[in-house]
Amino acid sequence: MTSVAVQIATQASPSTLELRAYGVSKSYGATVALEHADIVLRAGEVHALLGENGAGKSTLVRILTGAIVPDQGDMQLHGKPYQPQNILEARSHQVATAFQELSLVPNLSVAQNLLLPKLEKSSLGLISARKVIAKGQEILSRHGLERIDAAAIVSDLPLAERQRIEIARSLENAGRVLILDEPTASLAETDWLFAQIRKAQARGVAVLYISHRLAEVREICTVATVLRNGRTIATVGLEEASDGDIFEMMVGHPVEKIRPDARAIDGTTQKRIVVENLCSDKVDNISFELREGEILGIAALEAQGQRELFRTLAGLQTRQSGTIKIDGKPAKFNSPRDALQFESGICFLPEERKTEGILAGLSAATNVVLPLLPRIARAGFIGRDAERNAARGAAGQVDMDERYLDFAIGDLSGGNQQKALMARTLATGVKTLLLFDPTRGVDVGTKESIYAAIGAFADQGGSVLFYSSELPEIVQLADRCMVLYNGRIFQEFVGRDISEQRLVAAMIGHHNATETVLETA
Amino acid sequence: MIDSDNAKTVESSFAQSGDGRASARVSRETISTVTVAILCVVMLLGARFISPSLGSWSQVETVLVLGSFLVVLSFGQGLVILTGGLDLSLPALITLGGILATNWIGVYDTGAWYLLPVALLICAGVGLISAIGIVWLKVPPFIMTLAMSIIVSSILLGYTKGTPRGASPDAALALMKGSVFGQPAVISFVILFVIIGWLFQSRSAIGRYLYAVGMNVDAARVAGVPVVLVQTLPYVISAVCAGLVGIMLVGYSNGATLRMGESYLLPSIAAVVIGGSSILGGSGSFLGTVGGAILLTTLGTIISAIGLEFGLRTIIEGTIVLVALLLLREEFFQKLGSLWR
């Protein structure tokens, strides 16, 4: 595989035209997913694809990789017509993708996933487990993932590792064009990823990089193509374009930054949640307080116990020891349902929208009001428009268009799904929200709506505990921030002391780090 | 750089597409129901060409009376399938209902109508045991219900010593043989049952929970749905429905046999699948299932009127289940696709 890649690198001098798509479009019935997209990827160049949710980024990616066939448009690879009918055909042209919704088979081993569809055979023509694992381990080490066991079953691995494997597989198959669809959605740090991208770049691979995080894009990409409403708006050099320019191209109007004045949370407000010496799987003796009207952020690298902390507080995971007091009363719940009803209530917004959030076949309205169905039902029955009417108020709080309430939530864009889930937590009427990465994989507009909703909730005396994989979000939203490291609270920052540099230092386990040290870190 | 005209046209086409999505969803759900209803009518009318005695009103009446068993039975099966399970214990529970009605109530006092609910409660108890095994002990549904089926059948064999006796309770006879407004009483009963069943599945809070759990248990749990209760309930309801069918059957045929439920298992699943429900759970409606039950009964009546052998009938019924699954394959593969991811 590497020898092939090297060969190609020698053939293609930098800035050689690699993949060109012009006037590509795709509709699903009346739904126009992509109207007119143009993009030119050059060898050895990292090209960013930017746009809001529903702008058509994922559709364009699927077309380039052969997962779907466009209705119209012209594509060329190395000057030759390029019309892949499926992913394997694209792969035979050495165009490979790491998909946003991971495409690994969960019940197979890492090595099997890396090698599919061609598994190593033994001399008898049967699949050789030993050879498969050896080959898998070889691929892993080629991409800096020696620490992952090739024999491990994919579903046993944390999300971030699964994403790395997905990326490693695409690196392995991408001799000419590598497409990364939101590769950092579940990665808290980018060092490994960027090192791999630079390696591919040096081999002369054209890279298409999709991300909502502009800072990342600026770090790794040189050129960006902006999509809006299914059309290519512009292709710009990132050196020349400011963040403001890019946002404006993405949303069609300038974005105003909402930076709420940091609320002064003093000792006079009521303590809503008091956690003492909480121990659970991966949670090691955590104690903290959450007051009325307070937004408390959690910052951490991946898998530092934040997931387990949230799930324990939400009643999804049992605690081993320690106490959780809500409104002064020791909590004794062991399901999210009990948590919703205990005293002033706790509601959890889960991390994975598709697997734990939405109920895809039900309407958005039903999804919003599901926890309060007994309240809106009359004698156990639900009137024709009762759900819609009950969901309307909450939808308004997150800026969700009312007409979406009647649609099956699975048919909505990721941004609207997330708005609906956020609306659900608000509609429950609880006083404490546990938000786990509330803006993961959503566009700028949706983010602003969710921030505004969180702010408004806290202004009315609600308490919010949230984790975010995006530090600017914590800096913007949190009144106070705790950094988790290895299942413990490592450091705490209040108000103006919350800055990205300090958080990063604490996240990697640096105490008392000064800003100058951090610039280099 | 910002082409506002184009942006507008795209936005409007997005708005239209939004409406299209909703109507597509509605039609997908209703199409199967409507198709099934049309098929029933066409088949009944078409049957006239085979034999003039078919397709008459009395023929329709026969279909409705015979279909009542399957409608009641497949309501319970439909709820179980909706939550992602499968109930294979229905034949044994039909027999349990029938034997309790004759061997116990019929022998004691055929007028003791107040014992019928007790018989149904016993069936509910059996359903609850299945549910405990499935929901709490995580036994796969088909194994648990199959095991319960064998246990119940064996107990009944011992209880009756191989030969059921006793007469049908008066209430069961009144339901199946009596008439209301000049029509068989059971037709009014089934219409009432369908209305209540539809309200329960499509319009009640519990009904919504059933769909939620069938679609995605984890998401339902996070959303505060009482998952354990919602997973338990369908098995209990299904057992009660099967018991009720047993009582109806002894009212119809004046006595119980130990194999009276056997021929109903496949049709109960087929009715649900033909009615447009996904065998993997999370979708479908009771009205669709009712259509499926009527269609199967119509077909059965016509086939037996033509004089086909029982073996041939079963082959045709099995073929229909396969064809129904094939017709639903788009949705079937979508579900498989989401599991794959």
Interface residues (C-beta under 8 A of the other chain):
Chain A: Y28 G29 A30 T31 V32 E35 G54 E101 L102 S103 V105 R228 N229 G230 R231 I233 A234 E248 M249 G252 A314 L316 S335 P336 R337 L340 C347 F348 P350 T355 E356 G357 I358 L359 A360 G361 L362 T366 N367 L370 P371 L373 P374 A377 G380 F381 I382 R403 Y404 D406 F407 A408 D411 R424 T428
Chain B: M1 I2 D3 S4 N6 A7 V10 E11 S13 F14 Q16 S17 G18 D19 G20 R21 A22 A24 R25 L199 R203 S204 A205 I206 R208 Y209 Y211 A212 M215 N216 D218 A219 A220 R221 V222 A223 G224 V225 P226 V227 G282 S283 S338 W340 R341
